[in-house]
Amino acid sequence: MKLKWLANASGYFVGDYISTSFAANGEAYSVFAVATVPVNGVFNEAMYTRPEHALQVSGGTLTANGNAVLSTHGTAFVRHSAF
């Protein structure tokens, strides 16, 4: 895939279309854009996932409170500002 195959709106928004979606079955699916060469100026871009590469996830006991985010770093809890 070439960058020029994607629509350009003051820049190519490749990273804007990457996500991870969490399903009710406890698995996480990565979603990414794939494009083929435009034909007569018409773009051909779609979003894909690979269900066979889903990741098993589970909830934890840590929560975010206010403007702070809690995360783990090794065995210690680290408090990060959201700003």
N, CA, C and O atoms as a GROMACS GRO file, in nm:
protein
  332
    1MET      N    1   0.085  -0.117   0.000
    1MET     CA    2   0.000   0.000   0.000
    1MET      C    3   0.090   0.124   0.000
    1MET      O    4   0.191   0.128   0.071
    2LYS      N    5   0.054   0.223  -0.079
    2LYS     CA    6   0.130   0.346  -0.085
    2LYS      C    7   0.050   0.460  -0.022
    2LYS      O    8  -0.073   0.463  -0.031
    3LEU      N    9   0.121   0.552   0.040
    3LEU     CA   10   0.057   0.664   0.108
    3LEU      C   11  -0.034   0.743   0.015
    3LEU      O   12  -0.141   0.788   0.057
    4LYS      N   13   0.007   0.761  -0.109
    4LYS     CA   14  -0.071   0.839  -0.206
    4LYS      C   15  -0.203   0.773  -0.242
    4LYS      O   16  -0.288   0.837  -0.304
    5TRP      N   17  -0.223   0.649  -0.205
    5TRP     CA   18  -0.350   0.580  -0.231
    5TRP      C   19  -0.458   0.622  -0.132
    5TRP      O   20  -0.575   0.592  -0.152
    6LEU      N   21  -0.419   0.692  -0.025
    6LEU     CA   22  -0.514   0.738   0.076
    6LEU      C   23  -0.558   0.881   0.048
    6LEU      O   24  -0.483   0.959  -0.012
    7ALA      N   25  -0.678   0.915   0.090
    7ALA     CA   26  -0.727   1.051   0.073
    7ALA      C   27  -0.638   1.147   0.153
    7ALA      O   28  -0.588   1.113   0.260
    8ASN      N   29  -0.619   1.268   0.099
    8ASN     CA   30  -0.535   1.368   0.163
    8ASN      C   31  -0.621   1.488   0.201
    8ASN      O   32  -0.676   1.556   0.114
    9ALA      N   33  -0.633   1.514   0.328
    9ALA     CA   34  -0.708   1.630   0.378
    9ALA      C   35  -0.613   1.708   0.468
    9ALA      O   36  -0.618   1.694   0.590
   10SER      N   37  -0.527   1.789   0.409
   10SER     CA   38  -0.421   1.860   0.481
   10SER      C   39  -0.326   1.763   0.548
   10SER      O   40  -0.269   1.794   0.653
   11GLY      N   41  -0.309   1.647   0.490
   11GLY     CA   42  -0.222   1.542   0.542
   11GLY      C   43  -0.290   1.407   0.532
   11GLY      O   44  -0.413   1.399   0.525
   12TYR      N   45  -0.211   1.302   0.531
   12TYR     CA   46  -0.264   1.167   0.523
   12TYR      C   47  -0.294   1.117   0.664
   12TYR      O   48  -0.204   1.114   0.749
   13PHE      N   49  -0.416   1.079   0.688
   13PHE     CA   50  -0.460   1.041   0.822
   13PHE      C   51  -0.452   0.891   0.846
   13PHE      O   52  -0.550   0.829   0.888
   14VAL      N   53  -0.339   0.832   0.819
   14VAL     CA   54  -0.323   0.688   0.835
   14VAL      C   55  -0.342   0.645   0.980
   14VAL      O   56  -0.420   0.554   1.007
   15GLY      N   57  -0.272   0.709   1.073
   15GLY     CA   58  -0.280   0.671   1.214
   15GLY      C   59  -0.414   0.699   1.277
   15GLY      O   60  -0.446   0.641   1.381
   16ASP      N   61  -0.494   0.787   1.218
   16ASP     CA   62  -0.626   0.820   1.273
   16ASP      C   63  -0.724   0.705   1.259
   16ASP      O   64  -0.828   0.704   1.324
   17TYR      N   65  -0.692   0.608   1.176
   17TYR     CA   66  -0.785   0.499   1.148
   17TYR      C   67  -0.739   0.367   1.209
   17TYR      O   68  -0.786   0.261   1.167
   18ILE      N   69  -0.650   0.371   1.304
   18ILE     CA   70  -0.605   0.251   1.373
   18ILE      C   71  -0.677   0.247   1.507
   18ILE      O   72  -0.681   0.347   1.579
   19SER      N   73  -0.733   0.134   1.541
   19SER     CA   74  -0.802   0.125   1.670
   19SER      C   75  -0.797  -0.018   1.722
   19SER      O   76  -0.760  -0.111   1.651
   20THR      N   77  -0.835  -0.033   1.846
   20THR     CA   78  -0.857  -0.163   1.906
   20THR      C   79  -0.999  -0.162   1.960
   20THR      O   80  -1.036  -0.074   2.037
   21SER      N   81  -1.077  -0.260   1.921
   21SER     CA   82  -1.216  -0.271   1.966
   21SER      C   83  -1.228  -0.392   2.058
   21SER      O   84  -1.171  -0.498   2.031
   22PHE      N   85  -1.304  -0.374   2.166
   22PHE     CA   86  -1.322  -0.480   2.264
   22PHE      C   87  -1.460  -0.541   2.247
   22PHE      O   88  -1.561  -0.470   2.250
   23ALA      N   89  -1.464  -0.671   2.229
   23ALA     CA   90  -1.590  -0.742   2.206
   23ALA      C   91  -1.641  -0.803   2.337
   23ALA      O   92  -1.566  -0.817   2.434
   24ALA      N   93  -1.769  -0.837   2.337
   24ALA     CA   94  -1.832  -0.895   2.456
   24ALA      C   95  -1.773  -1.031   2.493
   24ALA      O   96  -1.790  -1.077   2.606
   25ASN      N   97  -1.705  -1.096   2.399
   25ASN     CA   98  -1.646  -1.228   2.426
   25ASN      C   99  -1.512  -1.220   2.498
   25ASN      O  100  -1.446  -1.322   2.517
   26GLY      N  101  -1.470  -1.098   2.538
   26GLY     CA  102  -1.345  -1.082   2.612
   26GLY      C  103  -1.222  -1.076   2.524
   26GLY      O  104  -1.110  -1.091   2.573
   27GLU      N  105  -1.241  -1.053   2.394
   27GLU     CA  106  -1.128  -1.043   2.304
   27GLU      C  107  -1.116  -0.901   2.248
   27GLU      O  108  -1.216  -0.830   2.235
   28ALA      N  109  -0.993  -0.862   2.217
   28ALA     CA  110  -0.965  -0.731   2.158
   28ALA      C  111  -0.922  -0.752   2.012
   28ALA      O  112  -0.842  -0.839   1.982
   29TYR      N  113  -0.978  -0.669   1.924
   29TYR     CA  114  -0.949  -0.679   1.782
   29TYR      C  115  -0.888  -0.549   1.733
   29TYR      O  116  -0.945  -0.442   1.753
   30SER      N  117  -0.772  -0.557   1.668
   30SER     CA  118  -0.712  -0.440   1.606
   30SER      C  119  -0.780  -0.414   1.473
   30SER      O  120  -0.813  -0.508   1.401
   31VAL      N  121  -0.802  -0.287   1.441
   31VAL     CA  122  -0.865  -0.248   1.315
   31VAL      C  123  -0.769  -0.153   1.245
   31VAL      O  124  -0.712  -0.063   1.307
   32PHE      N  125  -0.751  -0.172   1.114
   32PHE     CA  126  -0.655  -0.091   1.039
   32PHE      C  127  -0.705  -0.067   0.898
   32PHE      O  128  -0.786  -0.143   0.845
   33ALA      N  129  -0.657   0.041   0.837
   33ALA     CA  130  -0.697   0.078   0.701
   33ALA      C  131  -0.609   0.008   0.598
   33ALA      O  132  -0.488  -0.010   0.618
   34VAL      N  133  -0.672  -0.031   0.487
   34VAL     CA  134  -0.601  -0.086   0.372
   34VAL      C  135  -0.658  -0.017   0.248
   34VAL      O  136  -0.779  -0.001   0.235
   35ALA      N  137  -0.570   0.022   0.157
   35ALA     CA  138  -0.615   0.090   0.035
   35ALA      C  139  -0.550   0.025  -0.086
   35ALA      O  140  -0.441  -0.032  -0.079
   36THR      N  141  -0.620   0.036  -0.200
   36THR     CA  142  -0.563  -0.004  -0.328
   36THR      C  143  -0.552   0.122  -0.414
   36THR      O  144  -0.605   0.227  -0.377
   37VAL      N  145  -0.486   0.111  -0.525
   37VAL     CA  146  -0.461   0.227  -0.610
   37VAL      C  147  -0.594   0.290  -0.653
   37VAL      O  148  -0.686   0.219  -0.693
   38PRO      N  149  -0.605   0.424  -0.646
   38PRO     CA  150  -0.728   0.491  -0.691
   38PRO      C  151  -0.748   0.472  -0.842
   38PRO      O  152  -0.652   0.463  -0.918
   39VAL      N  153  -0.875   0.467  -0.882
   39VAL     CA  154  -0.908   0.454  -1.024
   39VAL      C  155  -0.990   0.576  -1.065
   39VAL      O  156  -1.096   0.603  -1.008
   40ASN      N  157  -0.941   0.650  -1.163
   40ASN     CA  158  -1.007   0.772  -1.211
   40ASN      C  159  -1.036   0.869  -1.096
   40ASN      O  160  -1.142   0.932  -1.094
   41GLY      N  161  -0.942   0.883  -1.002
   41GLY     CA  162  -0.957   0.976  -0.891
   41GLY      C  163  -1.046   0.927  -0.778
   41GLY      O  164  -1.069   1.001  -0.682
   42VAL      N  165  -1.097   0.805  -0.787
   42VAL     CA  166  -1.183   0.749  -0.682
   42VAL      C  167  -1.099   0.660  -0.592
   42VAL      O  168  -1.034   0.566  -0.640
   43PHE      N  169  -1.101   0.689  -0.462
   43PHE     CA  170  -1.022   0.612  -0.366
   43PHE      C  171  -1.092   0.481  -0.333
   43PHE      O  172  -1.214   0.472  -0.337
   44ASN      N  173  -1.012   0.380  -0.300
   44ASN     CA  174  -1.064   0.250  -0.260
   44ASN      C  175  -0.994   0.213  -0.129
   44ASN      O  176  -0.887   0.154  -0.129
   45GLU      N  177  -1.057   0.250  -0.018
   45GLU     CA  178  -0.999   0.229   0.114
   45GLU      C  179  -1.104   0.163   0.203
   45GLU      O  180  -1.221   0.200   0.200
   46ALA      N  181  -1.061   0.066   0.282
   46ALA     CA  182  -1.154  -0.004   0.371
   46ALA      C  183  -1.084  -0.037   0.502
   46ALA      O  184  -0.961  -0.031   0.511
   47MET      N  185  -1.162  -0.071   0.602
   47MET     CA  186  -1.111  -0.107   0.734
   47MET      C  187  -1.116  -0.260   0.748
   47MET      O  188  -1.213  -0.323   0.707
   48TYR      N  189  -1.013  -0.317   0.807
   48TYR     CA  190  -1.004  -0.462   0.823
   48TYR      C  191  -0.960  -0.499   0.964
   48TYR      O  192  -0.904  -0.417   1.038
   49THR      N  193  -0.986  -0.624   0.998
   49THR     CA  194  -0.935  -0.682   1.122
   49THR      C  195  -0.896  -0.825   1.092
   49THR      O  196  -0.932  -0.880   0.988
   50ARG      N  197  -0.823  -0.886   1.181
   50ARG     CA  198  -0.783  -1.026   1.168
   50ARG      C  199  -0.837  -1.102   1.288
   50ARG      O  200  -0.767  -1.112   1.389
   51PRO      N  201  -0.960  -1.156   1.282
   51PRO     CA  202  -1.020  -1.220   1.399
   51PRO      C  203  -0.938  -1.336   1.455
   51PRO      O  204  -0.947  -1.366   1.574
   52GLU      N  205  -0.860  -1.402   1.370
   52GLU     CA  206  -0.778  -1.513   1.420
   52GLU      C  207  -0.661  -1.464   1.505
   52GLU      O  208  -0.595  -1.544   1.572
   53HIS      N  209  -0.636  -1.332   1.504
   53HIS     CA  210  -0.528  -1.276   1.585
   53HIS      C  211  -0.582  -1.193   1.702
   53HIS      O  212  -0.512  -1.106   1.753
   54ALA      N  213  -0.705  -1.220   1.745
   54ALA     CA  214  -0.763  -1.147   1.858
   54ALA      C  215  -0.684  -1.176   1.985
   54ALA      O  216  -0.626  -1.284   2.001
   55LEU      N  217  -0.682  -1.079   2.074
   55LEU     CA  218  -0.614  -1.094   2.202
   55LEU      C  219  -0.716  -1.112   2.312
   55LEU      O  220  -0.816  -1.041   2.317
   56GLN      N  221  -0.692  -1.208   2.401
   56GLN     CA  222  -0.780  -1.229   2.515
   56GLN      C  223  -0.751  -1.122   2.620
   56GLN      O  224  -0.636  -1.103   2.659
   57VAL      N  225  -0.854  -1.052   2.666
   57VAL     CA  226  -0.836  -0.946   2.766
   57VAL      C  227  -0.933  -0.969   2.881
   57VAL      O  228  -1.036  -1.035   2.866
   58SER      N  229  -0.899  -0.914   2.994
   58SER     CA  230  -0.989  -0.922   3.109
   58SER      C  231  -0.978  -0.793   3.189
   58SER      O  232  -0.877  -0.723   3.183
   59GLY      N  233  -1.083  -0.763   3.263
   59GLY     CA  234  -1.085  -0.641   3.342
   59GLY      C  235  -0.997  -0.652   3.464
   59GLY      O  236  -0.972  -0.762   3.514
   60GLY      N  237  -0.953  -0.539   3.511
   60GLY     CA  238  -0.871  -0.534   3.632
   60GLY      C  239  -0.945  -0.464   3.743
   60GLY      O  240  -1.066  -0.440   3.733
   61THR      N  241  -0.875  -0.432   3.848
   61THR     CA  242  -0.936  -0.366   3.963
   61THR      C  243  -0.901  -0.219   3.972
   61THR      O  244  -0.952  -0.149   4.059
   62LEU      N  245  -0.813  -0.169   3.884
   62LEU     CA  246  -0.773  -0.028   3.886
   62LEU      C  247  -0.877   0.056   3.813
   62LEU      O  248  -0.932   0.012   3.712
   63THR      N  249  -0.903   0.175   3.863
   63THR     CA  250  -0.995   0.267   3.797
   63THR      C  251  -0.930   0.403   3.784
   63THR      O  252  -0.834   0.435   3.855
   64ALA      N  253  -0.982   0.483   3.692
   64ALA     CA  254  -0.937   0.621   3.677
   64ALA      C  255  -1.030   0.709   3.759
   64ALA      O  256  -1.150   0.682   3.767
   65ASN      N  257  -0.975   0.814   3.819
   65ASN     CA  258  -1.054   0.903   3.902
   65ASN      C  259  -1.021   1.046   3.863
   65ASN      O  260  -0.906   1.088   3.872
   66GLY      N  261  -1.121   1.123   3.820
   66GLY     CA  262  -1.099   1.262   3.781
   66GLY      C  263  -1.014   1.272   3.656
   66GLY      O  264  -1.040   1.205   3.557
   67ASN      N  265  -0.911   1.356   3.662
   67ASN     CA  266  -0.825   1.378   3.547
   67ASN      C  267  -0.698   1.295   3.551
   67ASN      O  268  -0.605   1.321   3.474
   68ALA      N  269  -0.692   1.197   3.637
   68ALA     CA  270  -0.572   1.114   3.649
   68ALA      C  271  -0.600   0.975   3.593
   68ALA      O  272  -0.713   0.927   3.593
   69VAL      N  273  -0.495   0.912   3.546
   69VAL     CA  274  -0.503   0.776   3.494
   69VAL      C  275  -0.407   0.690   3.574
   69VAL      O  276  -0.291   0.728   3.593
   70LEU      N  277  -0.454   0.576   3.622
   70LEU     CA  278  -0.367   0.483   3.694
   70LEU      C  279  -0.316   0.378   3.598
   70LEU      O  280  -0.391   0.329   3.513
   71SER      N  281  -0.190   0.342   3.611
   71SER     CA  282  -0.133   0.234   3.531
   71SER      C  283  -0.031   0.161   3.616
   71SER      O  284   0.009   0.209   3.722
   72THR      N  285   0.010   0.046   3.570
   72THR     CA  286   0.112  -0.028   3.643
   72THR      C  287   0.244  -0.016   3.570
   72THR      O  288   0.248  -0.019   3.447
   73HIS      N  289   0.349  -0.005   3.645
   73HIS     CA  290   0.484  -0.001   3.590
   73HIS      C  291   0.564  -0.099   3.674
   73HIS      O  292   0.606  -0.066   3.785
   74GLY      N  293   0.586  -0.217   3.622
   74GLY     CA  294   0.648  -0.321   3.703
   74GLY      C  295   0.549  -0.365   3.810
   74GLY      O  296   0.440  -0.412   3.778
   75THR      N  297   0.586  -0.351   3.935
   75THR     CA  298   0.496  -0.388   4.044
   75THR      C  299   0.439  -0.267   4.116
   75THR      O  300   0.365  -0.282   4.214
   76ALA      N  301   0.474  -0.145   4.069
   76ALA     CA  302   0.428  -0.022   4.135
   76ALA      C  303   0.315   0.041   4.059
   76ALA      O  304   0.307   0.029   3.936
   77PHE      N  305   0.225   0.109   4.130
   77PHE     CA  306   0.119   0.186   4.066
   77PHE      C  307   0.172   0.325   4.036
   77PHE      O  308   0.239   0.386   4.119
   78VAL      N  309   0.143   0.374   3.918
   78VAL     CA  310   0.191   0.506   3.876
   78VAL      C  311   0.071   0.592   3.843
   78VAL      O  312  -0.020   0.548   3.773
   79ARG      N  313   0.069   0.716   3.893
   79ARG     CA  314  -0.041   0.810   3.867
   79ARG      C  315   0.006   0.906   3.760
   79ARG      O  316   0.108   0.973   3.776
   80HIS      N  317  -0.070   0.915   3.649
   80HIS     CA  318  -0.037   1.004   3.539
   80HIS      C  319  -0.144   1.112   3.527
   80HIS      O  320  -0.263   1.083   3.544
   81SER      N  321  -0.104   1.234   3.499
   81SER     CA  322  -0.200   1.339   3.470
   81SER      C  323  -0.250   1.321   3.329
   81SER      O  324  -0.173   1.288   3.239
   82ALA      N  325  -0.379   1.343   3.307
   82ALA     CA  326  -0.435   1.334   3.173
   82ALA      C  327  -0.398   1.456   3.089
   82ALA      O  328  -0.424   1.458   2.969
   83PHE      N  329  -0.338   1.557   3.150
   83PHE     CA  330  -0.302   1.678   3.077
   83PHE      C  331  -0.155   1.691   3.076
   83PHE      O  332  -0.102   1.786   3.019
   0.00000   0.00000   0.00000
